[in-house]
């Protein structure tokens, strides 16, 4: 984005925040949606100042930002340090330059290590690392090496995601043409199982399908999504969930800026699920957490009795060894976690 458009976009974000000032009480703030650190130092400081002027950041449970190792320099690190940000999520993805190049990342593994070390030196004590496994033709031993490299840095939190293939990307083109070979489900499962065992043995709690944390370092902001609680998004393409309605702001940045300036409706999509579908969503999201959800909490939040609504599915999944349910709490078994998507589709 050109500098002028960035400045206009930041002004629009400030205007949107001003418009909702006092209407909501924020408990967490996450600056993400891509690569916030692509902003230059002056723009980044402006964004952080805008947030601090309209949100009581000193009383947040968690104030976090997503950073790209290839766009985070010394000046930007100092800007983050001067704010009240307490949690940094680094999109390292791999410690193997071959796979970083495959993803089109602009950083190298060594640069990622240097960024992590610099953040530590500057006093950041809650750092999360994002990793991806399941690259075309990746060997299990390569993923084991990535995990060992990650542990050497000793982050407080690790997110480990299996590579997803997005239509229209060069990666899909290369696999479709046969230049690259996707891993089998069995190979991906071996990597997932190793991740669970390895990180658990290193003191990380497996608290969500793809997320691991040292005790007390679970991501507070993402837990809001998984517990299907309310949240509000600011900016182009941002999703919000208020009073049972989910809606999305205009995705195109220029159109978003124009709508804010003219005080037009920013919403381009909205939906309010029927009560029974909302109950399904509550359960599906809760099952992402390894702790699951209690029958009482499900009733309190959905208005439905868990066994009355999903009795048939619960019996089938229990017999298959995919869930544990003792009339008090439902959660995925280890076997269920490895095929979570297949389990959750039963409740749609």
C-alpha positions, -999 to +999 in steps of 0.1 A: +000+000+000+012+035-008+019+057+022-010+080+015-035+052+015-019+038+047-024+071+064-060+073+052-066+038+064-052+045+098-074+076+100-104+054+091-096+029+118-094+057+143-128+071+132-143+036+135-129+032+170-143+067+179-177+057+167-179+027+190-162+045+219-179+036+252-202+010+237-179-020+244-156-030+271-125-046+257-107-074+276-082-084+249-068-067+218-051-085+189-035-066+161-034-090+132-051-099+100-019-104+081+013-085+086+008-053+108+046-049+109+046-041+072+038-006+083+068+017+087+079+028+122+059+061+121+028+043+108+031+016+134+035+041+162+005+059+149-016+027+150-005+019+185-013+054+196-047+053+181-055+021+200-042+034+233-063+066+229-095+047+225-089+015+245-078+012+281-048-010+272-034-010+307-063-031+320-064-057+292-061-094+300-040-096+268-026-071+243-010-089+214+003-083+179+012-106+150+046-100+134+064-111+103+102-117+108+109-102+074+093-069+082+103-063+119+133-041+123+149-025+154+129+007+152+096-013+150+106-035+180+112-003+200+078+010+189+062-022+202+082-020+234+071+016+240+034+005+239+017-018+264+018-048+241+026-079+262+023-107+237+041-112+203+031-138+178+058-145+153+049-161+119+081-181+115+064-211+098+096-231+094+132-232+103+140-248+069+148-222+042+136-246+015+100-245+029+101-208+036+109-202+000+081-225-011+057-204+009+071-172-006+082-159+028+107-130+027+126-140+058+152-168+063+154-191+093+184-172+107+165-139+104+136-154+123+159-166+151+175-131+153+141-114+155+131-138+184+164-131+202+160-094+198+125-094+212+137-114+242+166-088+247+140-060+246+121-077+275+092-094+258+084-124+280+053-138+262+062-148+227+044-173+205+058-190+174+036-201+145+048-232+126+035-251+096+040-288+088+028-310+060+047-294+031+048-313-002+073-341+001+083-331+037+098-359+057+089-365+093+126-360+103+125-325+088+094-316+110+111-331+140+141-308+133+117-278+131+102-286+165+137-290+181+148-257+166+117-241+180+122-255+215+158-241+216+143-206+215+120-216+244+088-196+234+059-195+258+034-206+232+035-227+199+009-229+172+015-258+148-008-260+118-010-285+090-004-268+056-037-258+039-040-255+002-058-223-009-073-223-043-056-199-067-022-200-050+010-210-068+013-240-043-020-254-056-009-249-092+023-268-086+006-297-069-022-299-095+005-299-123+024-327-105+055-306-098+049-311-061+034-340-043+010-336-014+016-357+017-008-385+025-032-382+054-012-408+072+020-388+069+003-357+081-012-376+110+023-389+120+035-354+122+006-343+143+010-372+167+047-365+170+040-328+177+016-337+206+040-361+222+071-340+217+057-307+230+039-323+259+072-339+270+088-305+268+063-289+292+038-275+268+001-281+275-019-291+244-050-269+251-064-266+216-062-287+184-032-269+170-020-249+200+004-256+228+013-234+258+034-233+289+011-232+320-008-199+321+003-188+287-027-198+266-038-173+241-065-153+258-077-136+226-082-168+206-099-184+235-127-159+230-134-174+195-132-210+207-156-203+235-179-186+210-179-154+231-185-119+217-158-099+199-155-069+177-132-063+147-120-030+135-108-023+099-114-036+064-125-072+063-128-075+101-153-099+116-174-092+147-198-113+167-222-093+188-256-103+203-256-136+184-250-119+150-218-123+130-209-097+105-180-085+084-168-051+073-161-041+037-130-060+026-117-036+000-095-010+018-103+019-005-141+012-003-138+008+035-120+042+038-147+058+016-175+043+037-160+055+069-155+090+056-191+093+043-204+075+075-220+048+054-228+013+066-195-007+068-211-041+069-209-062+038-221-095+053-241-106+083-258-137+097-277-146+128-280-183+132-312-200+144-310-212+180-303-248+171-276-240+146-260-216+172-260-245+197-242-266+171-216-239+166-211-235+204-203-273+207-181-274+176-160-245+187-158-258+223-145-291+210-115-274+195-103-270+232-089-301+247-109-294+279-142-295+259-173-282+274-195-292+304-232-302+298-242-275+322-222-248+304-236-260+271-272-257+284-265-223+300-251-209+267-274-226+242-306-234+260-305-270+249-298-303+268-268-318+252-280-354+252-315-345+240-301-325+210-272-347+201-278-381+218-274-402+186-242-385+175-227-388+210-234-425+212-218-432+178-188-411+185-183-426+220-184-461+206-159-451+179-136-438+207-135-403+193-151-385+223-153-388+261-187-380+276-196-388+311-229-368+313-209-340+328-183-330+302-177-337+265-143-336+249-123-352+221-101-382+228-066-382+215-079-403+186-107-377+181-083-348+181-064-363+151-096-364+130-114-334+146-130-322+114-147-355+108-160-355+144-173-319+143-192-324+110-214-348+130-228-319+149-235-296+119 
